[in-house]
Amino acid sequence: MEKIKGAMTPTLGEAIGLIAVIIGVMSVSMIGFGAVPHIPMIGSIIILFIYGLVKRVPFKQMQTGLAEGTASGINAVFLFLFIGLLISALLISGAIPTLMFYGLAMAELPFYFAIVFAVTSIIGISIGSSLTTAATLGVVFISISSALDVSLAITAGAVVSGAFFGDKMSPLSDTTNLASTVVGVDLFEHIKNMSWTTVPAFIISIVMFMILSPGRSAATSEIELIRSALEQSNLIHLYSLLPIILLFILALRKVPALLSLIMTSLFSIALSYIHTSTPAEQLFGILFSGYSADTGNEAVNSLLSRGGLESMFFTISLVLLALGLGGMLFKTGIIQKMFSTIRSDGNQGKVLLQAGTTAVGTNVLVGEQYLSILLTGETFAKRVDESGLKRKNLSRVLEDAGTVINPLVPWGVCGVFLTDVLGVATLDYLPFAFFCLICPLLTIVFSVTGWTLTKAD
């Protein structure tokens, strides 16, 4: 998107004013009226069209900017489609249910809060959705904590930390794929590079949760009911973990992400016929609309009823609109004007710190993690190139300062959702969402010191 040439040069006052208006429209619509991001994004695009016409920019040029912005993310669109396909394939093969089954067995171990964090991390990686993990297992753990009379705030912090660890590191996660594709970095290279901040944050977090744990086992009837329902689904088999192993091997061999998703999907579908014979018409329906579980347990049904191409349409439409909005901001020269005032003097750490600040600021002002990733990535990609760094450094910052920040914002999309489903106020669990707090701190340290930063060849 940085290749889009501005059709005009606005004044700094105009650029700041329009950014303020767009942030106002987004914030009031999503926070005040609970609107999904799509409608305020369309409204913002219309505002930019009107501004361009007032400034006598030909409508065709603005339309071209809209299309060019959208086209820059076409790779992400195809990745999302194949992710939806893969999730369905992993469900019918039993890979995701089996991973959940053995992950939940950890709940019988001591160090309760650490186990909550570890289990939600495993499930989050398995399904690639932080909000689904929190809305299902998170609710279960909140109920268990109430019965054990332990801190709900710490429990919610452990759930949020684990769910967003999984969301951040899962190849099935939409934010992980978005952060990598928006700056043109291979998905698995992006995940591997994120381990520099994610692994230390995970270790520090689990130690903190161990220290805070009440020191007794949390084996309960609720966990056993979930494991029993999973076992009765006829999807729990050790060989069902083979697709996960295949995906890991393909990642190590640096096979392109799209090809890895295709190969793992086909292998998963073939593997599913070992334990079930799915008619062709039913298989096509599952791959398009997602797998629908009927285990008799609502929590398990919520965890397993997902996937399919259709499940990606919301995200894809949001990404296309956000990219189109970004294209319009570039075409009207607003982004160029705003960031022409920022001086990094070629300092690599300063560029990354500015990117991180922008991602955090967008989250706080707008409350939308997708927009924080997209706008920051598109804006700073070229600056990172000019600083002599590889773009995977930027994609890591997008996750450390974008993805994991949103659940800490009380008026953010994730913050509002998590408070609603967990019944714990955002500001109450915020001090205990250690993983989400540590990741941006580590990215600041590494940016300032230059540790783990990869320079361009």
C-alpha positions in Angstrom: 0.0 0.0 0.0 3.0 2.3 0.6 3.3 2.4 -3.3 0.0 4.2 -3.6 0.8 7.8 -4.7 -1.2 10.6 -3.1 -3.4 12.6 -5.5 -3.0 15.7 -3.3 -1.1 17.1 -0.4 -3.4 18.2 2.5 -2.3 20.6 5.2 -1.2 19.1 8.5 -4.3 20.6 10.1 -6.6 19.0 7.5 -4.8 15.6 8.0 -5.1 15.8 11.8 -8.7 16.9 11.5 -9.7 14.1 9.2 -8.0 11.5 11.4 -9.8 12.9 14.4 -13.1 12.7 12.6 -12.5 9.1 11.5 -11.4 8.1 15.0 -14.5 9.8 16.4 -16.8 8.0 13.9 -15.2 4.7 14.7 -15.2 5.2 18.5 -18.7 6.5 18.8 -20.2 3.9 16.5 -18.4 0.9 18.1 -18.2 2.0 21.8 -21.3 4.2 22.0 -23.7 2.2 19.8 -22.1 -1.2 19.8 -21.8 -1.3 16.0 -19.7 -3.8 14.2 -16.6 -2.1 12.7 -17.8 -2.6 9.1 -20.4 0.2 9.1 -18.2 3.0 10.6 -15.5 2.0 8.2 -17.8 2.5 5.3 -18.8 5.8 6.8 -15.2 6.8 7.1 -14.6 5.9 3.4 -17.5 8.0 2.4 -16.1 11.0 4.5 -12.8 10.6 2.6 -14.6 10.5 -0.8 -16.4 13.7 0.1 -13.2 15.4 1.3 -11.5 14.4 -2.0 -14.3 15.8 -4.1 -14.3 19.1 -2.2 -10.5 19.2 -2.9 -11.3 18.5 -6.6 -9.6 15.2 -6.7 -11.1 13.1 -9.6 -13.5 10.5 -8.3 -11.8 7.9 -10.5 -8.5 8.5 -8.8 -10.0 8.0 -5.3 -11.8 4.9 -6.5 -8.4 3.6 -7.8 -6.9 4.3 -4.3 -9.7 2.3 -2.7 -9.1 -0.6 -5.1 -5.3 -0.5 -4.8 -5.6 -0.6 -1.0 -7.9 -3.6 -1.1 -5.7 -5.4 -3.7 -2.7 -5.1 -1.4 -4.3 -7.6 1.0 -5.6 -10.2 -1.5 -3.0 -12.7 -0.2 -4.6 -12.4 3.3 -8.0 -13.1 1.8 -6.9 -16.4 0.4 -5.1 -17.3 3.6 -8.2 -16.7 5.6 -10.3 -18.8 3.3 -7.9 -21.8 3.6 -7.7 -21.3 7.3 -11.5 -21.7 7.5 -11.1 -24.8 5.4 -8.3 -26.2 7.6 -10.2 -25.6 10.9 -13.1 -27.8 9.5 -10.6 -30.4 8.3 -8.8 -30.5 11.7 -12.1 -30.9 13.5 -13.4 -33.8 11.5 -9.9 -35.5 11.7 -10.1 -35.2 15.4 -6.9 -33.1 15.7 -8.4 -30.2 17.6 -10.7 -32.3 19.9 -7.7 -34.6 20.8 -5.5 -31.7 21.6 -8.3 -30.3 23.8 -8.8 -33.6 25.5 -5.2 -34.1 26.6 -4.8 -30.4 27.4 -7.7 -30.5 29.8 -6.1 -33.4 31.6 -3.6 -30.8 32.9 -6.4 -29.2 35.0 -5.9 -32.1 37.5 -2.4 -30.8 38.4 -1.6 -28.3 41.2 -0.8 -24.6 40.7 -4.4 -23.8 39.7 -3.9 -20.3 38.0 -0.8 -21.6 36.1 -2.9 -24.5 34.8 -5.7 -22.2 33.7 -3.1 -20.2 31.8 -1.5 -23.3 30.3 -4.8 -25.0 29.3 -6.3 -21.9 27.7 -3.0 -21.4 25.8 -3.2 -24.9 24.4 -6.8 -24.5 23.4 -6.2 -21.1 22.0 -3.4 -22.4 19.7 -5.7 -25.3 18.8 -8.6 -23.2 17.6 -6.9 -19.9 16.8 -9.5 -17.8 18.5 -9.0 -16.0 21.8 -12.6 -14.9 22.2 -14.0 -18.4 21.6 -11.5 -19.8 24.1 -12.5 -17.2 26.7 -16.3 -17.6 26.0 -16.2 -21.4 26.5 -13.3 -22.7 28.7 -12.9 -19.2 30.3 -16.5 -19.3 31.6 -15.9 -22.9 32.9 -12.8 -21.8 34.8 -14.6 -18.7 36.2 -17.3 -21.1 37.5 -14.6 -23.4 39.1 -13.0 -20.4 40.7 -16.3 -19.3 42.2 -16.7 -22.8 43.7 -13.1 -22.9 45.0 -13.6 -19.3 46.4 -10.4 -18.1 44.7 -9.8 -14.7 43.0 -12.0 -14.2 39.9 -9.8 -11.3 38.7 -6.7 -13.5 38.7 -8.6 -16.3 37.0 -9.8 -13.9 34.3 -6.3 -12.6 33.9 -5.0 -16.2 33.4 -7.8 -16.9 30.9 -7.2 -13.7 28.9 -3.4 -14.3 29.0 -3.7 -17.9 27.7 -6.3 -17.1 25.1 -4.3 -14.4 23.6 -1.1 -16.4 23.7 -2.9 -19.0 21.6 -4.4 -16.3 19.3 -0.9 -14.8 18.9 1.0 -18.0 18.1 -1.6 -20.1 16.2 -1.3 -20.4 12.4 -5.1 -20.6 12.5 -5.5 -17.1 14.0 -6.8 -14.3 11.8 -4.7 -11.6 13.6 -1.6 -13.7 13.2 -2.2 -14.1 9.5 -3.2 -10.5 9.1 0.0 -9.2 10.8 2.2 -11.4 8.6 0.4 -10.7 5.3 -0.1 -7.0 5.7 3.7 -6.5 5.7 4.5 -9.4 3.3 6.1 -11.8 5.8 5.8 -15.6 5.5 3.3 -16.8 8.2 5.6 -19.4 9.8 8.6 -17.1 9.7 6.5 -14.5 11.5 5.4 -17.1 14.2 9.0 -18.2 14.6 10.3 -14.7 15.1 7.5 -13.9 17.6 8.9 -16.5 19.9 11.7 -14.1 20.9 9.1 -12.1 22.9 6.4 -14.6 23.3 8.4 -17.4 24.9 9.9 -15.2 27.6 6.5 -13.6 28.2 4.9 -17.1 28.6 7.6 -18.3 31.0 7.4 -15.1 33.2 3.6 -15.3 33.1 3.4 -19.0 34.1 5.8 -18.4 37.0 3.7 -15.4 38.2 0.6 -17.5 38.1 2.3 -20.3 39.9 3.2 -17.9 42.7 -0.3 -16.6 42.9 -1.9 -20.1 42.8 -3.7 -21.4 45.9 -1.6 -24.6 45.7 -4.3 -27.2 45.4 -5.6 -29.2 42.5 -8.6 -27.9 40.5 -9.9 -31.3 39.3 -13.7 -30.8 39.2 -16.8 -32.4 37.8 -17.0 -29.6 35.1 -13.7 -30.5 33.6 -14.5 -34.2 33.7 -17.8 -33.5 32.0 -16.1 -31.7 29.1 -13.5 -34.4 28.7 -16.2 -37.1 28.8 -18.2 -35.3 26.1 -15.1 -35.0 24.0 -14.3 -38.7 24.4 -17.8 -39.7 23.4 -17.6 -37.6 20.2 -15.6 -40.4 18.5 -13.0 -37.8 17.5 -10.4 -38.5 20.2 -7.5 -40.6 18.8 -3.8 -40.3 19.1 -3.3 -40.6 15.4 -5.5 -37.5 15.0 -2.5 -35.5 16.1 -0.7 -36.3 12.9 -2.0 -33.3 11.0 -0.6 -31.0 13.8 2.7 -32.8 13.5 2.6 -32.4 9.7 1.9 -28.7 10.0 4.8 -28.3 12.4 7.2 -30.2 10.0 6.1 -28.1 7.0 6.7 -25.0 9.1 10.2 -26.2 10.0 10.9 -26.9 6.3 9.7 -23.4 5.5 7.1 -24.5 3.1 4.9 -21.5 2.0 2.0 -21.0 4.4 -0.7 -21.4 1.8 0.7 -24.6 0.5 1.1 -25.9 4.1 -2.6 -25.1 4.8 -3.6 -26.9 1.6 -1.5 -30.0 2.3 -2.6 -30.3 6.0 -6.3 -29.8 5.0 -6.1 -32.6 2.4 -4.3 -34.9 4.9 -6.8 -34.2 7.6 -9.8 -34.9 5.4 -8.2 -38.2 4.3 -7.4 -39.1 7.9 -11.0 -38.5 9.1 -12.2 -41.5 7.0 -10.3 -43.8 9.4 -12.8 -43.2 12.2 -15.8 -41.8 10.2 -17.3 -42.1 6.7 -18.6 -38.7 5.9 -20.8 -38.6 2.8 -19.4 -36.3 0.1 -22.4 -33.9 0.3 -22.0 -33.6 4.1 -18.2 -33.1 3.7 -18.7 -30.2 1.3 -21.2 -28.7 3.7 -18.7 -28.9 6.6 -15.9 -27.4 4.6 -18.1 -24.5 3.6 -20.3 -23.9 6.7 -18.1 -25.4 9.4 -18.3 -28.4 11.7 -21.4 -28.6 13.9 -20.9 -30.6 17.1 -23.7 -32.3 19.0 -22.2 -33.8 22.1 -24.8 -32.9 24.6 -22.4 -30.5 26.3 -22.9 -26.8 25.4 -19.3 -25.8 26.3 -17.9 -28.6 24.0 -20.4 -27.8 21.3 -19.3 -24.1 21.3 -15.6 -25.2 21.1 -16.1 -27.6 18.3 -18.8 -26.0 16.2 -16.7 -23.7 14.0 -14.5 -23.5 10.9 -15.5 -23.5 7.3 -15.1 -20.9 4.5 -18.2 -19.1 5.7 -16.7 -18.4 9.2 -14.1 -16.2 7.5 -16.5 -14.0 5.6 -16.9 -11.5 8.6 -13.1 -11.2 8.9 -12.5 -11.0 5.2 -15.0 -8.3 4.6 -13.6 -6.3 7.6 -10.1 -6.7 6.2 -11.1 -5.6 2.8 -12.9 -2.5 4.1 -9.9 -1.6 6.4 -7.5 -2.0 3.5 -9.8 0.1 1.3 -9.8 2.8 4.0 -6.0 2.6 4.2 -5.8 3.0 0.4 -8.0 6.1 0.6 -5.9 7.6 3.4 -2.8 7.1 1.2 -4.5 8.4 -2.0 -5.7 11.6 -0.2 -2.2 12.1 1.1 -3.3 12.0 4.8 -1.0 9.2 5.9 2.0 10.7 4.1 1.4 14.1 5.7 0.8 12.7 9.2 4.0 10.7 9.2 6.1 13.2 7.4 6.3 14.9 10.8 7.8 11.9 12.4 11.6 11.7 12.3 13.4 8.5 13.1 16.7 9.5 11.6 17.2 5.9 10.3 17.3 4.7 13.9 16.0 1.1 13.8 14.8 1.0 17.4 13.0 4.3 17.0 11.1 3.2 14.0 9.8 0.1 15.8 9.0 2.1 18.9 7.0 4.5 16.8 5.2 1.6 15.1 4.4 0.1 18.5 3.1 3.4 19.8 0.9 3.8 16.8 -0.6 0.3 17.2 -1.2 0.9 20.9 -2.7 4.3 20.2 -5.0 3.0 17.6 -6.2 0.3 20.0 -6.8 2.9 22.8 -8.4 5.5 20.6 -10.5 3.3 18.3 -10.7 0.1 20.3 -10.2 -2.1 17.2 -7.2 -4.5 16.9 -7.6 -5.2 13.1 -7.4 -1.5 12.3 -4.4 -1.1 14.6 -2.6 -3.9 12.8 -3.5 -2.8 9.3 -2.9 0.9 9.5 0.3 0.5 11.5 1.7 -2.2 9.2 0.9 -0.3 6.0 2.3 2.9 7.4 5.6 1.7 8.7 6.5 -1.1 6.3 8.5 1.2 4.0 10.1 3.0 7.0 11.3 -0.4 8.3 12.8 -1.2 4.9 14.6 2.2 4.9 16.0 1.5 8.4 17.7 -1.7 7.2 15.6 -4.1 9.1 13.6 -7.1 7.9 9.9 -6.7 8.0 9.4 -9.6 10.3 10.6 -7.3 13.1 7.6 -5.0 12.3 5.1 -7.9 12.1 6.2 -9.0 15.6 5.6 -5.5 16.9 2.1 -5.5 15.3 1.2 -8.5 17.5 3.0 -7.3 20.6 1.5 -3.8 20.5 -1.7 -4.6 18.6 -3.2 -8.0 19.1 -2.6 -8.4 22.8 -3.4 -4.8 23.8 -7.0 -4.8 22.7 -8.3 -7.0 25.6 -6.7 -4.5 28.1 -8.8 -1.6 26.7 -12.1 -1.3 28.6 -13.9 0.2 25.6 -12.1 -2.0 23.1 -13.9 -4.7 21.1 -12.2 -7.5 23.0 -12.3 -5.8 26.3 -16.0 -5.3 26.2 -16.6 -8.9 25.0 -14.4 -10.4 27.7 -16.0 -8.4 30.5 -19.4 -9.5 29.3 -18.7 -13.2 29.0 -16.4 -13.6 32.1 -18.3 -11.2 34.3 -15.1 -9.5 35.5 -14.4 -5.9 34.7 -11.5 -5.2 32.3 -9.7 -3.0 34.9 -10.0 -5.8 37.5 -8.3 -8.5 35.4 -5.9 -6.1 33.7 -3.2 -6.2 36.4 -3.2 -10.0 36.1 -3.2 -10.4 32.3 0.6 -10.8 32.6 1.2 -12.1 29.1 -0.6 -9.2 27.5 1.3 -6.7 29.7 4.8 -8.3 29.3 4.8 -8.7 25.5 4.7 -4.9 24.7 7.3 -4.3 27.4 9.7 -6.9 25.9 9.2 -5.4 22.4 10.2 -2.0 23.8 13.3 -3.5 25.5 14.3 -5.3 22.3 13.7 -2.3 20.1 15.8 -0.1 22.3 18.7 -2.5 22.8 18.5 -4.1 19.3 18.4 -7.6 20.8 16.7 -10.2 18.5 16.3 -7.6 15.7 17.0 -9.1 12.3 18.8 -6.8 9.8 18.1 -6.9 6.1 20.6 -8.7 3.9 
